Amino acid sequence: MSWWWAGAIGAAKKRSDEDEALPKHSSVALIVGVTGIVGNSLAEILPLADTPSGPWKVYGVARRPRPAWNEDNPINYIRCDISDPKDTQEKLSPLTDITHVFYVTWANRSTEVERCEANGKMLKNVLDVVIPNCPDLKHISLQTGRKHYVGPFELIGKIETHDPPFTEDLPRLKFDNFYYTQEDLLFEEVEKKEGLTWSVHRPGNIFGFSPYSMMNLVGTLCVYAAICKHEGKVLRFPGCKAAWDGYSDCSDADLIAEHHIWAAVDPYAKNEAFNVSNGDVFKWKHFWKVLAEQFGVECGEYEEGENLKLQDLMKGKEPVWEEIVRENGLASTNLEDVAVWWFSDAVLDIPCPLDSMNKSKEHGFLGFRNSKNSFISWIDKAKAYKIVP
C-alpha cells in the first residue's frame, strides 16, 4: 500500500520522535510559509518516519515569531521576511543543503496588479538565493489555487469563466492573476539549473489549521460559532442559496501536503500542474448542522433575501472575543488574526465551481479525504490548541 493511499484511508501516523533513531537525512525541505494552513501540515508530515524519500530534514520559514501551536513540529524554524531581498539573502543563503522547496505562502494587496508585483517579488527573492546556493536542489513545488480558473478576488462571480469542472489544461483567463505571475517566474527560474523540476498545486477551499492563515475557512467559522454560543444567538448562515443548497468541495490541508510531497518525489509527477481536492462533494446546509453540533449552538437555516455577511454580523465583536478567550482560558489571540470574515463571505457568497482530480489519479496520486470527517477533525484541532472553546 502506497504512503498517500494509507494516509487517505486514515491509517495511523507515528511521529518521528516516537520512533527509533533515524539515519542520516536523505532529503532536505525548505517550507516557505511554514505557519500557513498547508505549511503547518507539511511541517507535521515531512518529518514522519514513513514519509517518502525520507528521513527529511526540514527548514521552515515564516515572517512572524514561531507560534506555540507550531512548536511541536521537529523543524528548524527561521524567521525571515521574504519580501525583503536583504533579509532573504541573509537568512537563506547559509542553507546550502536544500533538496526540495515547498512554496506555500502569499501576500494580499488591495488590487490584483499589486498582488502580482508583491507575490512575484517574494517568490523571486527566495529562488534567487536558493537555486544558486543549493547544489543538490531537485524540485520546487509551488502552491496556487482555484483562482487560477475563476480570476482574482474582486472579479470572482463577475466574469465569464470556463465551464466547470475545471481541468488543468484549460487556457488562462485574460485578466491579471498573481498565480500566473508566479508560474511564469517559476518556469523561467527552473531553466537556470539542469535537472531541476517543478510542480504546481491548485487546491480549492482549504480545510486546515492555522490561526495565522488569511484563508482559514474552518477556523473563521469556529470563531463565529463560538461567538454565537457565547451570546446565545442562532448560527445564521451568511451566504447565498446556491452555496447552501448546491454542491461544494474542499481540499484538506494534510491531503494537499501529501500531494506536494508526492509530486516532489514521484518521477511521473514532475513538471506538471495538478488540481488537488478531497474527491467528494458536500452541501453547506448539511455541514452547517455539523458546525452547530460541534459548538452546541442552535442551527439556523438559509434566510431568503437577507444577504447576510459575516463582516456585518461580527462587526465590533473584539471585546466579545476577548471575553471568550479570558473565560475559557484560550490561547491569547486577536479576533482579526483568527477570523477572516471577508474571506468566508467570499466563499459562501457564490456557487462552488468544482474541479477534476482525474489528472492526479492518472499520474498515480490516489489520496482522498472524507470532507465531513475532515471538517470535524480541523474543528477538533482548533479546540485542542485552545484557539476556540
N, C-alpha and C positions, 0 to 999 in steps of 0.2 A: 504494500500500500504506500503510495507516494506521500510525502510530507504534507503537501497542501490538501490532499484528499483527506488524510487523517484529521487535519485541523478543521476541515469543513464539516465533518460529521460530529465534532465535539470531543475528539479524543483528548484525554488529559495531557497537559503540557507541564513538564518539570522545569523549574527554574534552574539556571546553571549553577547557582550557589548551593543547590541541594545534591549535586552530582559529585562524582569523584574528580580529582584534579584533572583539568583539561590539558591537552597537548598544546604545542605552540600554535598561535593563531594562523589559520590558513587564509583568511580574508580580513580586510580592514575597511570598515564602513565609515563614511562621513555623512551624518544625518543633518541636513541644513533645515532648521525649523523643528528641533527636537522636542519642544514643548507644545507644538501644534497637535491637532487632533489625530493625524496619521503619524507624525513624528514620534509621539508618545508611544503609539503601538509598535512602531519599528524599534524603539529603544527597549521595549519589553521582549520582543520576539527574536531579534537578531542574536542576542547573547545566549539563547537557549541551546542546550546541548545537541538537539536534533535538527537545528536549522541547516538547510543545505549549504554546502561549501564552507561550513564552519570547522572549527570554532572561530567565531568572529570577535575581533577587537572593534570597539565602537567609539567613535568620537561623535559628540552631539553639540551642535551649535545653536545658540539662541541669543536674542538681544538682551533679555532680562536676566536677573539673578536666578539661579536654579530654584524652582519651587519645591515645596515639601512633597507634593504628590508625585514628583519625578525622581526623588532621591533614591528610591528602592532599585532603580534600574542600574545594573553594573556597567556604566558607560563613563567615558572621560568627558566631562561637561566643560564646554568652552563658551564663555560669554563674549559675543562678538556682534557688532553691528555691521552686517554685510552691505548696507547701503553706503558705508564709508570705506572707500578703497584702501586707505591707510590702515584702518583697524583690521580689515580683512587680510591685508598683506602681513601685518604684524602677528596676528593670531593663527593664521592658517599655513603660512609658509614653513613653519617647523614640522608640519605633519607630512613627512615625505613618504610614509608607508601606506597611504590610502590606496585601496584597490577598487573601491566602489563608492560612488556618490549617490545619495538619495536626496534629491532636492524637493522638499515638500513644504515650502513656505511661499508667502506672497504679501504684498503691501497694498492696502486700499488707498485710493485717492478720490478726489471729487469728480473727475472725468476719466473716460477711458484713455484719452490721449495721455493724461498724466500717469495713469496706471501702466501704460505701455512703457513710458520712459522710466518710471521708478523700478518696475519689475525686470525690465531688460537690464538696467544697470546693476541691480543686485545679483542676478544670475551671472552676468559677465564678470563682476568683481570676484566671485567665487572661482569661476573657471579659469580666469587669468592667473590665479595663484596656483590652483590645484593641478591643472594639466601640465605645465612645465616643471613642476616641483616633485611630481609623483611618478617615478619611472615604471612602477608596476600597476598604474591605473588601467583598469579594464573596461569599466562600464559607468555610464551616467544615466540615472533614472530620474525623469522629470515628471512631476505631477501637475496636471492642469485640471480640466473638469468638463462638465457637460455644457458650460457656457461656450465651449468650442462650437457647439451646434445651434445655440439659441441666442448668442450675442451677449454684450455686456449688460450689467445690471439695469442701466437706465433704458435699455431697449427691449428687455425681455417681455414678451407678450405684445409688443408694439410693432414688430416687424415680421415679415413673412420668412419662415424658415423651411428647412426640409421637412418632409412628412415623416414623422416617427413611425416605427422605431429607428433610432439613429444607428448607422453603421460607420465604421472608421474610414471608409473610402469616400464618404461624401465630401464634395468640394467645400472650401472655406466660404463663409459669408463675406459679403463685400462691405464690411464695417471694421473699424478699428477694434482689435481684441488683443489684450496683452498675452493671451495664450499663444497667439500666432507669432508675436514678437519673441517670446521665449523659445518656441520651437525653431524658428529660423536661426536664432543665435546658437542654440544647441547644435543644430546640424552643421553650422559653419565652424564652430569651435572643435567639434569631434574630428573634423577632417585634418586638424593640425597634428594629430597623433596617430600613427599607424596602428591598426588593430583595436583602437578604442571604439566601443559600441555604445548604443543609446537605446532607451525605451521611453515612451510617453504613455502616461496613465490618466484616463479620463473618468473619474467617478461621478456619480450623481450626488444627491443629497447624502451627506455622510452622517452616519450614526456612530458616535465615539465619545471619548472622554478627553477633555482639555479645557479647564477653566480659562485658559488664555486664548482660545481659538476665536477668530472673528466669524466663524461659520459653524458654531456649535449648536445645532438644532435641538438635540436631545437635552443638553444642559439648560438651554434657554426655556424649554417647555417645562422642565423640572422646577426651575425657579418660579415660573408663572404659576404652576400648580401649588407650590409651597406658599406663595403669597395668597392665593385664593383660599387655601386651607386656613391660613392664619387669620384671615379676615372673615371667614365663614361665608364665602361667596361661591356661587356656581362657577365651574370651569367652563366658561363660554368659549366657543370655537371662533378664533379670529381668522377666518379665511373664506374662500369662495365655495359655492356649491359644487363646482367641478372638482375641487380638491377634497371636499367632504364625501361625495358620492362616487367619484371616479377612481380609477386605479392609479396608484403611485408605486414607486420603487425607491430603494435606497442602497447605499454602499456602506457596509460595516467596516469600521476603521481597521480592525485586525485583518479582515479579508483583503483590504487594499494593501496593507503592509505585506502580506503573503504574496500578493500579486506583484508588487515591486521586486521582492526577493526572487520570485520565480523568473521574472524577465531578466533579472541581473545575472542569473547563473545558468539558465537553460539556453543552449545554443539555438533552439528553434524559435526563441522569442526575441532575438537580437534585432535591433534596428527596425522596430515596429511600434506603432501606436495602438493602444488597446483601450476599449471601454472596460469598466470594472463596476459591476453591480451585483447584488446578492443572488439574483437568479429567480426571485419570486416577485409577486406584487401584493399590495395591501390597499385597504381603504382607510382614510383618516377617521371616518366615523366609527370604525372598529378600534383603532389604536387610541382614539380619544377616551374610550371606556377603559382601556388598559391604563392609560396615564392617570385617570381619575381614581381607579382602584389602587394604584401604587401609592397615592398620597391621601387616600381616604377622604376625597372631596366629591361633592355632587357633580355628576357629569352633565354638561349642557348639550344641547342639540344645535344643528345649524339654524341660524336665525335669518330667515328670508328678508332680504332688503336692508339688513343692518350694516353691512360692510365694516365689520369690526376690525380694528388694528391693535396689535399689542403695544405699539408705540403710544397710542392714545390711552388704552386701558391701564397701562403701567406707568404713565407719566407721574412723576413726583413720588414714586414708591421707595426712594432711597432710605428714608427713615424707617419705613416698614421692614425693609430688608435688614437694616442694622439691628432692629429689634428681634427679628427671627434668628439672626446669627447669634446674638447675645443669649437669648432664651434657650437655644438648643445646643449651645457650646460648639458651634460650627467653626470651620476654618475662617479666618478673617479675610473677607473678600469685599470688593466694591461691586455694587449691582451692575455697573456699566461693563465690568470685566466678565461676569458670569452669565449675563443675559444680553444677547444681541437681538434686540427687538426688531430692528429693521430687517435683519436677515430672515428671521422666522416669518415676518409679514410677507416678504418677497416669495418665500417657498410656498406658503399656504394661500397666496392670492391668485394663483394660476393653476390650470391643469398641469399635471406632471408629464412631461414628454419622456416616454420610455426609450431605452436603448436596447441594443442586442449584444449578448455575450458570445455569439457564435464564433467570432474570430479567436477569442481567448481559448475557447474549448477546442477549436480546430488546431490550435498551436500547442495544446497539451495542458492547459490550466483547467482543472475540474472542480476547483474550490467553489463553495457556495455558503450561504447563511440563511437560516430561517429568520425572516425580518422581525417577527413578533418576539422571538427569543432574543434577538439582537437588541431590540428596543428595551426590553426588560433588563437585560444584563448591563446596559450602559446606565440605566436609571439606578440599578443596584450599586454600580461602581461610584456614581456621584454621591450616593448616600454613604458608602463605605469610607470614602475620603472626606466625609463631613463637609461636602460642598452644599448639600441640601439636607433637610431633616428627614 
